[in-house]
Amino acid sequence: MGGDGTGRPVGRVGRVGRVGHSIWSRDFGLFFTARAVAKLGDTMLPVALAAGLLQYGYGAGAVGLAMAASVGCFAGLVIFGGVFADRFSTRLLMIGADVTRLVSQSLAAVMFFTGHVVLWEICVIGAVNGAASALFQPGVASTVPRLADDVQAANGAIRVAESGSQLAGPAVAGLLVAFASPGLVFAAHAGTYALSALCLVLLRLPPAAPDSHAPSNGFRKDLIEGWQEFRSRTWLWAVIAVWCVLQIGASGPAVPLVATQVTQEYGPRAYGLVNSALGAGTVIGGLIALRVRPRRMLRAGTVALFGFALFPAAVGAGLGVPGMMAGCVIAGAGMSFWGVMWATSVQTQVPHDVLNRIHAYDVAGSLAMAPVGQALAGPAAGAFGTRHVLLTGGGVAVLCAAALLAVPAIRGLVRADAPRLRSLPAPPAPRREPARPESR
């Protein structure tokens, strides 16, 4: 049993320590596939929104609002999704969310196919999509440790799969928009949710650990308990506080502004290439995370995070398509490596009976300011110029990474399985009697 930094035991650290064991199984493969295909559709969506809305006479502000509608609804509701995920079947919640998103994106496809494109209706569809995602995302945190012995390796593998999808998705979307229509991209996006739902229907989760579900004290008290557990960990809330600044000043505005700037100057295919370069970088970062096992994971991840500044800065500096692609490769690698270090830290340092709720607070806090940054992107670009806003975003990203390193609780956090990693040979894992899979 490991500690979480608050004196409370963590039920799955013993499994985390079994680094030499393969993560691959039928059920992990299904979950791996579900995450990969869903990410493929998600990375196609910004291309479709930017090209589609620009085609119908809308500008950068409209693209930012459409993206903010989805992200804002997701960030506002995900903490409630965390309570549901800690008390009900995470598998069924994720399947229901995928079906809802299948319907919403199919409706968006019909709108673009028929030429009936109204901004507020697109925003409503985005909000529904965000609400469904809020029910889906919290369950990911507890599903990964239940399916894999080596949590870091599992997170790294999923990151590589999602990154491969990010590499292919924008390029495919750019080609579909250029040679067909944005509606076809939305239809393909809906299809990815159908495939994800099918994988989750076939998935069989092993029985939850005995400490994974504490008795419920009511929705409101469960919500408060999750918040208390969250704020008791300095390394958690300090990262989220810095992340809010990053979302307002850098990553939030960068998403719509990079999309519109590159699309307007070089066309949708060029934006697909630039975004695919970001995906290539995230593949590299995920592969590195599969091999490198730092004792202080968040410190190593923060050092890599400095590279993210090149995502907005390369476009803001007008380096041309090759230069922007090179910057995005470095930015993607840094962000991907950080993501694996962060996800593994949360999943292994936090008790499982509150893990989904704390993950929900983590996600909500991480994204809370993203819609603000995206909504302000258009006005800021109009007042100061798109390139200046993007260059400023690069500076903000550097300052945020430096702030993370300045917090002792972040740079000093030791991985939960560090003692086992230093002990050779590793102790044999206790034999467990086979248990009948459950439907959760």
N, C-alpha and C positions, 0 to 999 in steps of 0.2 A: 504494500500500500504506500502511495506517495502522498506528499503534502501539496496543498494548493497555495501556500503562502499565508494562510489565515489559520493554520492549525487544524483544518478540517481534512479528513482523508479523501483521497480520490480513488474511486473504485476500479479504474481500468489501467492504472499505471503499470501493473504487472504485465499486461499484454503489450503495452508500448515498448517495454524493454526487450521484447523478443525480436531484435532487429534482423536476425538472420533468416527468419521465416518468410516464405513467399506470401504476398498479399492476395494472390490471384485465386479466385474461386468462381463458381458459376454465378453466385449472387453478387459478388463484388463486380464481376464483369457486366452484369445487367445494370447495376447502379452507375458504373463507369460509362457505359453506353448512353444511359439516360442523360447524364450530365453533359456528355460530349455533343449529342444531337441538339439538346436544348440551347447550349451555348452557340452552336452553329447558327440557329435561327436568331438568337439575340444579337449576334454581331452583324447580321445582315440588315437588321432593322434601322440603324442610323443612316445607312446609305439610302434605303427606301424612303425614309422620312425626309431627309435633306433633298434628295432629287425630286421626290414626288411633290412636296410642298413648294419648292422653287418652281417646278413646272407649272403649278397652278397659281403663280403670282405672289406667293408668300415669301418673306425674307428670313434673315437669321433669327430675328426675334420670335417668329412663329415656330421655327424649328426648335428653339430653346424652350418655348412654352409647351410644345407637344412632348418633348422629352421630360420636362419638369413635372408634367401631370402624372406620368407613370411613376417616376422616382419619388415624387412627393407623397403620393398615396401609399406607395410601398413603405417609405420611411415612417409615415405616420401610423401605420397599422401593424407593422411587423412585431412590435412588442406584445400585442394581443395574440398574434400568431404564435409567439413563444410560449405563452401560457397554455394555449390549446395543445401545442406539440408536447408539452410536459405532462399533459393529463389524458390525451387521447392518442389514437393510432396515427403516428407520423406518416406511415405509408399511405393510409387512406386520405389524409389531408393533402399529401403531395399529388396523389392521383386526381383528386377533385380539383386542385389548382391547375393541373395540366389540362384537364377537360375544359375548364372555364377559359383558359387562355387560347385553347384551340378554337372555341366559339368566337371570342373577341377578335382574334386576328383574322379569322375567316370573314367576319363582317367588314373589317378594314379592307381586305382584299376586294370584296364586292364593291365598296365605295370607290376605290381607285379604278377598278375595271369599268365601272359605269360612268366615271367622270363626276360623280357627286362627292366632292371633297370640300367639306366645311370644317374650319379649324376647330370650333368648339366640339364638334362631334368626334373628331380625331382625338382631342384631349380627353373626352369622356371614355373612349375606348382604351386610351392609355391608362386612365385611372383604374378602370376595371382590371386591366392587365396587371397593374401594380398591386391592387388588392389581392388578387390571386397569388401573386408572387410572395406577398407577405405571409400567406398561409403555408407556402411551400418551403421557403428558405430556412426557417428555424429548425426543421427536422433534419436538415443536412448535417448539422453539427453532431447530433447523436447517432446518425446512421453510419457515418464513416467509422467510428471506433467499434461499432457492433459488427462490422463486416471485415475488418482487417486487424491483424495483430500489431503491425507496424504502422502507427498512425501517420508519421511523417512521410513514409514511403507512399501510403495511400493518397495523402493529400498531394504529394508530388506527382503521382501518376494521373490523378484527376486534373491537376493544373496543366500537365502536358496535353491531356486530351482536350481540355477546354481551350488551351492555347492553339492547338492544331486547328480547332474549329474556328478560332478567331483569325487564324492565318488564311483559311479558305473562305470563310463566310463573306467578308467584305469584297473580296475579288469576284466571287460568284455573284454577289448582289450587284456589283458594278456592271458586270456583263449582262445580267438580266435586265437591269434598268436601261442600259445602252441599246440593247437589241430587242427588248420586249417592252415591259412597263413596270412601274413600281408595284402595281397590283400583283404581279406574279411573285415578287419578293415576299409580300405579305402572305400569299397563299403558301409559299414554301415554308415561311415561318410557322404558320398554323400546322403544317405537316410535321415539323420537328416536335411540337408538343404532343401530337398524336403518337409518335414513336416513343417519346419519353414516357408517356402514360402506359403504353403497352409494356415497356420494360419493367415499370414499377408494379404492374399487375402481376407479372411473372415472378417478381422478387419475393424471396422468402427470408425474412429477417430472423436471426436466432433469438432465443428468449432474452429479454432484457435482464441486466444484472439486478440482484435483489435490492440494491440501494438506488436504483434508477428512478423510482417513483415513490415520493413521500406522499402521505395522505393530504388530500386537497383541503385547504381551509377556506375555500370560496375564491371566486375569480379575483376580487379586489385584493384580498390578502395575499394570494399567490403572486399578483402583479407587484405588490409592495415588497414581498420577500425577494423576488428577483432583483428589484432595484437595490435593496439593501446588500445583497450578495455582490452585486456589480460594483457599488461604490466603495465596498470594503477592500477592494483590490486596486491599489494605486496604479499599477502597471496597466490595468484595463482602462480606467476612466481617463488617465493621462493621455494614452494613445488616442482615445476617442476625441478628447478636447482638441488635441493638435490636428486631428483629422478633419474636424469641422472647419478649421481655418484653411486647410488644404483644399477642401471642397469649395469654399467660397472664392478663394483667390486663385486657384490653379486648375484642378481637375474638373470642377463643375463648369466653368466657362469654356475650358478647352474642348470639351466634347462637341457642342454645337458650333463653336467658332472654327475649329479645325475642319469639321465637316463642310461648312459653308465656304470657308476660304479656299480650301483645296478644290472643291467642286466647282466653284465659280471661276477660278484661275486656270485649272487644268482639266476639269471634267470629272464625271463620276468614276471612270476607270482609274484615274490617277489617285482619287481618294481611296478607292479599293486597294490599290497597291500600297499606299502609305499606311492604311489601317492593317493590311496584311503584314507589313514589316513590323508593326507593333505586336501582331500575333506571333511572328517568328521569334521576336525577342522573348515573349512570354514562354514559348516552348523551350528556349535556351535556359531561361531562369528556372523553369520547372525541372529540367534535366539536371541542372546543377544541384537543386534542392534534393533530388533523389540520392545524390552521392555525398554532399557535404553535410555533416551533422555537427554544427557548432554547439558548444556547451552553453553559451549564452545566445540563444536563438534570436531574440529581439534586437540585440546589439548588432549581430551580423546582418539581420534583415534591414535594419535602419541604414547601415553603411551602403547596402545595395540600393536603397530607396533614393539616394542622392541622384541616381541616374534618371529617375522619372522626370526631372526638370527639363530634360531634352525633348520631351513630347510636345509641350507648348512652345518651348523656346526655338526649336528647329523650324517650326512652321512660321513663328513670328519673325524670325530672322530672314525669311525668304530664301532659304538655302537651295531651292529647287527640289524636284522630286527625289533625285538620288540622295541629296543631303538630308531631306526630311525623313526618308526611309532609314538612313543610317542612325539618326537620332532616335527614331522610334524603336529600333532594335535594342539599343541600350536601355531606353526607358522601359520597354516591355520586360526585359530581363530583370531589371531592378525591382519593378513592381511585382513580378511573378515570384521571385525569390522571397521578398518580404511577405507576400500573401501566404506562402506555405509555412514560413516560420510563425506567422501570426496565428493562422488557423490551428496549427499543431499545438501551439502554446495554450490557446483557449480550450481545445478539446482534451488536453492532458492535465491542465492545472486546475480545472473547475470540477466540482462534484457533479455527478451525472443527474442527480435529482433536480438540479437547477440549471443544467447545461443549456437546454433549449431556450430558457428565458434569458440567461445571460448572453447567449449568442444573439438573441433577438435585440437586446439592448445594445450589443456591440454593433449589429448591422444598422439599427435605427440611428444610433449616434454617428456611425461612419457616414451615413447617407443623408442625415438630417439637413445639412446645409447644401447638399448637391442641387436640389431644385432652386434654391436661392441663387447659387452661382450660375445655374443655367438660365434662369429667368432674367438675371441682370446682364447676361452676356450681350444681348442685343443692344440695350441702352448704353452699356459701357463701350462697346465697339463703335456705336454711333458718335459718342462723345469724344473718345480718345483715339479711335482707329483700331481695327482688329489686330494688327501686328503689335501695337504697343500693349494691348491687353494680354496677348499671348506671351510676350517677352516678360511682362510683369509676373505672369503666372509662373514662368520658369524660376524667377527669383523667389517667389513665395514658396515654391516646392523645396528649394535649397534651405530656406530658413526653417521650414517645418521639420525637415530631416535633422537639422542641427538641434532643434528644440527637443526632439525625441531622445537624442543622445545625451542631452543635458539632464534628463531625469534619472536619478540613480535606480529607482525601482524598475525602470525599463531596461537600461543597459546592463543591470546586474542580475536580472532574472535568470536562474539556472534551470535548464530543461528538467522535466519531471523524471526522466529515465537516466539522468547523468550518472548516478552511482553504478547502475547496471552496465552502462556503456564502458565504464572504466574497468569493470571486473571481468577478467578473462580466466577460464572460459565462462560463458554465461550459464547460470543454473538451468537445469532442464525444466521445462514448463510442466506444471502438474497435469496429470491426465484427467480429462473431464469426460463424464459419461455423456454419450450422445443425447441430445434433447430434441424433442419434436419441434420443428419450426412453428413460429406463430405468425399470425396474419398481420402483425404490426409492421 
